[in-house]
Amino acid sequence: MTDLTPNSSYSLKIRLELPNRAGTLATVTQAIASVGGNLGEINLVERTHRITIREITVDAASTEHNEKIVQAVKALPDIKVLEVYDQTFNLHRRGKISVESRIEIRNQADLAMAYTPGVGRVSKAIADEPEEIYNLTIKQNTVAIVTDGSAVLGLGNLGPGGALPVMEGKAMLFKAFAGLDAFPICLATQDTEEIIQTVKNIAPVFGGVNLEDISAPRCFEIERRLRQELDIPVFHDDQHGTAIVTQAALYNALKLVKKPLEGVRIAINGAGAAGVAIARLLRKAGANTIWLCDSRGIISTQRLDLTAEKLEFAVEASGTLADALAGADVFIGVSVPGVVTPDMIRSMAADPIVMAMANPIPEIQPELVKDDVAVMATGRSDYPNQINNVLAFPGVFRGALDCRASDITSKMYLEAASAIASLVAPHELHREHIIPSVFDPRVSVAVAAAVQQAARADGIARA
């Protein structure tokens, strides 16, 4: 397998003491480069007649690569490594989010209005007219990010504590990209009924619920029940966020290869939450031929081990993932690293579209098939065409909360996907640009507007 590209998720800061003489720093940078480290900032901390102290930032490809870089520097004569910082861990120390007051309490009058006794009037107003909760509290702008830690990223069942850094990061993204106040709710239970009841019990505080990193098939039942039993939008990002952005990217990729969605055969590897949601949204959008695969191969009508969700996509064909890819126009991977080979890609139809989205290592490294595909997308930020859920979920919730939608519908998903795709103008569209940047400020605005319009068309907007 091709080595991963060094990236900032494995960024080191190395503080060094060097002799103050010409060429010493060059020996350090050469040693780092010789083991594949990617140099960043070099800062001078202190200089005397005898020594200099510098901090050097280096991107690596893995924890093992980090250690290799540090050892290469330590091996240099006359160089003293003073400290090594893992920048990702340092960024997370003491958490990444905080709660701040919108109102400054400057005197007794402010206190009397913000808290007792004045707040009692506001509480009574809400008790008398429950809809006032949207006008007089944080509910109109607040999202609960709920997880049980059973399927954290691609790492598995890490539990609620292991999930918390991810949920904090999610809250940051809600704030940065949509101005929404989101809070992590990491539950110390993986019982379906307990999760459903807990979310129902805390729902009065929140305008929406974002389910996250809950393993399949329980996630389907939890989402279904909460959508039935709550009157606020419930969105499982691992399912629908992934599906929306994948759909947006596929709209534009198919324009490039001049193939209609209705006429292509799509092979999806991974039949968990994301794979099933992608298949469902593709079908809603008009795709007619979808072959869904899991670790045992094609989801076939001949198999007796299928869940209800997999049965929706059972086909008469049977065989392995390689069989599914032979002659396929599109491959979508939401599974595990390295399961696709170059020969499998070469067996696909002309001008194949490949979306290998396993993280951090895709189903196939782009370098291995760069001359064999028409369009390549991954889930990584260091390759073109990153399929990143942050293109979807902030705008989806912004739109849903602004119109006080009671639910989030398939029409809202499809309109969100179309809005994302439309931000890549025809003259900008090429094989390495089928999806807008996550930092494009138009994205959440466009998605929110599309979601609101769809909610009104579906008759579920209450404002």
Secondary structure, DSSP 8 states (H G I E B T S, - for coil): ------EEEEEEEEEEEEESSTTHHHHHHHHHHHTT-EEEEEEEEEE-SSEEEEEEEEEESSHHHHHHHHHHHHTSTT-EEEEEEEHHHHHHTT-S-----SS---SHHHHHHHSTTHHHHHHHHHHHSGGGHHHHSGGGGEEEEEE-SSSBTTTB--HHHHHHHHHHHHHHHHHHHH--EEEEEE-S---HHHHHHHHHHHGGG-SEEEE-S--TTHHHHHHHHHHHH-SS-EEEIIIIIHHHHHHHHHHHHHHHHT--GGG-EEEEE--SHHHHHHHHHHHHHT--EEEEEETTEE-BTT-S---HHHHTT-BS----HHHHHTT-SEEEE-S-TT---HHHHHTS-SS-EEEE--SSS-SS-GGGSTTT-SEEEES-TTSSSB--GGGTHHHHHHHHHHTT-SS--HHHHHHHHHHHHHTS-GGG-BTTBSS--TT-THHHHHHHHHHHHHHHHHT----
